[in-house]
Amino acid sequence: MVDWKEVASYAVILVIVLIAAQHLNVVVSGSMEPVFYRGDIVLVEKAGFLGINEFNPDDVQVGDVVVYDAAWFDQPVIHRIINITDINGTTMYVIKGDNNNAPDPYYVKSSQIKEKVVTIGDNLVVIPKIGYLSIWLRGL
């Protein structure tokens, strides 16, 4: 006989795990060292997750670490906003990896910003090293 309470509890656990997994992002380069390293995982808030804006990309500030769709790279990029400027009435963001010598090559619009790394106090939420398996499986 099927125990529907047990089935329901497994379903709830599965949903929680799937939602939690959508809020973790594996770091694939050293561009943000020493804040976080290749293979670390960062906890993120999402813009438009299941129809819910956990943060508003128009409200990001200098110093925020964001994940954005870069025009110059085929994977999402996790870098820090270093300047905000207005170009012909459009707010544009200058973004740079902490370990890079120069800013990313193109201005970024808020519509490109998809996630923001969660902070507690002044500290980014980083889980060290457990993303290496994901990097290996993806061949990165």
C-alpha positions as CSV (number, residue, x, y, z in Angstrom):
1,M,0.0,0.0,0.0
2,V,1.2,3.5,-0.9
3,D,2.0,5.8,2.0
4,W,0.9,9.1,0.5
5,K,2.4,11.1,3.4
6,E,5.8,9.6,2.6
7,V,5.4,10.3,-1.1
8,A,4.3,13.9,-0.4
9,S,7.3,14.4,1.9
10,Y,9.7,13.2,-0.8
11,A,8.0,15.5,-3.3
12,V,8.4,18.5,-1.0
13,I,12.1,17.6,-0.4
14,L,12.7,17.3,-4.1
15,V,11.1,20.7,-4.8
16,I,13.2,22.3,-2.1
17,V,16.4,20.8,-3.5
18,L,15.5,21.9,-7.1
19,I,14.8,25.4,-6.0
20,A,17.9,25.6,-3.8
21,A,20.0,24.3,-6.8
22,Q,18.7,27.1,-8.9
23,H,20.2,29.6,-6.4
24,L,23.8,28.2,-6.6
25,N,26.3,29.2,-9.2
26,V,29.6,27.5,-9.8
27,V,32.7,29.8,-10.3
28,V,34.6,28.7,-13.4
29,S,37.5,31.1,-13.5
30,G,39.9,32.9,-11.2
31,S,38.8,36.4,-12.2
32,M,37.3,37.2,-8.8
33,E,40.2,35.9,-6.6
34,P,40.7,36.3,-3.7
35,V,37.0,36.9,-3.0
36,F,36.2,33.5,-4.4
37,Y,38.1,30.9,-6.5
38,R,37.5,28.5,-9.4
39,G,35.4,25.6,-8.1
40,D,33.7,27.7,-5.4
41,I,29.9,28.0,-5.4
42,V,28.2,31.3,-4.7
43,L,24.6,31.8,-3.4
44,V,22.6,34.1,-5.7
45,E,19.3,36.0,-5.8
46,K,17.6,35.8,-9.2
47,A,15.8,38.4,-11.3
48,G,12.6,36.8,-12.5
49,F,12.7,33.4,-10.8
50,L,9.3,31.7,-11.3
51,G,7.9,35.1,-11.9
52,I,9.3,36.5,-8.7
53,N,12.0,39.2,-8.7
54,E,14.2,38.4,-5.7
55,F,16.1,41.6,-6.6
56,N,15.6,44.3,-9.1
57,P,18.5,44.6,-11.6
58,D,17.8,48.4,-11.9
59,D,18.7,48.7,-8.2
60,V,22.2,47.2,-8.2
61,Q,24.9,49.4,-6.8
62,V,28.7,49.9,-7.2
63,G,30.3,47.1,-5.3
64,D,27.6,44.5,-5.9
65,V,28.8,41.2,-7.5
66,V,26.4,40.2,-10.3
67,V,26.0,37.4,-12.8
68,Y,25.2,38.8,-16.2
69,D,24.9,37.7,-19.8
70,A,28.1,39.1,-21.4
71,A,28.2,40.1,-25.0
72,W,31.8,38.9,-25.1
73,F,31.5,35.4,-23.6
74,D,29.2,32.5,-24.1
75,Q,28.7,31.7,-20.4
76,P,27.3,33.9,-17.6
77,V,30.0,36.1,-16.0
78,I,30.3,36.7,-12.3
79,H,32.0,40.1,-11.7
80,R,31.7,43.2,-9.6
81,I,30.0,46.5,-10.6
82,I,32.7,49.2,-10.4
83,N,30.8,52.2,-12.0
84,I,27.4,53.2,-13.1
85,T,27.0,55.8,-15.8
86,D,24.2,57.3,-18.0
87,I,24.6,57.0,-21.8
88,N,21.9,58.7,-23.8
89,G,19.4,58.2,-21.1
90,T,20.2,54.6,-20.4
91,T,21.8,53.4,-17.2
92,M,24.9,51.4,-18.0
93,Y,27.2,49.4,-15.7
94,V,31.0,49.0,-15.9
95,I,31.8,45.6,-14.5
96,K,35.2,44.0,-13.7
97,G,36.6,40.9,-12.2
98,D,38.5,41.8,-9.0
99,N,41.5,39.9,-10.2
100,N,41.4,41.4,-13.7
101,N,43.6,44.4,-14.8
102,A,40.8,46.1,-16.9
103,P,37.0,46.3,-16.8
104,D,35.0,43.9,-19.0
105,P,35.0,45.0,-22.6
106,Y,31.4,46.3,-23.0
107,Y,29.0,48.3,-20.9
108,V,26.2,46.2,-19.4
109,K,22.5,47.1,-19.3
110,S,20.3,46.1,-16.3
111,S,18.4,43.7,-18.6
112,Q,21.6,41.6,-18.9
113,I,22.0,41.2,-15.1
114,K,20.3,38.0,-14.2
115,E,21.6,37.3,-10.6
116,K,23.2,39.0,-7.7
117,V,25.5,37.2,-5.3
118,V,24.0,37.2,-1.8
119,T,25.8,39.0,0.9
120,I,25.4,38.6,4.7
121,G,26.7,41.8,6.3
122,D,29.6,42.7,4.0
123,N,30.5,39.1,3.2
124,L,29.5,37.3,0.0
125,V,28.0,33.9,0.6
126,V,30.6,31.4,-0.8
127,I,30.8,27.6,-0.4
128,P,34.4,26.7,-1.1
129,K,35.6,24.1,-3.6
130,I,32.5,21.9,-4.0
131,G,31.8,23.1,-7.5
132,Y,34.8,21.3,-9.0
133,L,32.7,18.2,-9.9
134,S,30.4,20.4,-11.9
135,I,33.3,22.0,-13.7
136,W,34.8,18.6,-14.5
137,L,31.4,17.2,-15.8
138,R,30.9,20.3,-18.0
139,G,34.4,20.1,-19.4
140,L,35.3,23.6,-18.3
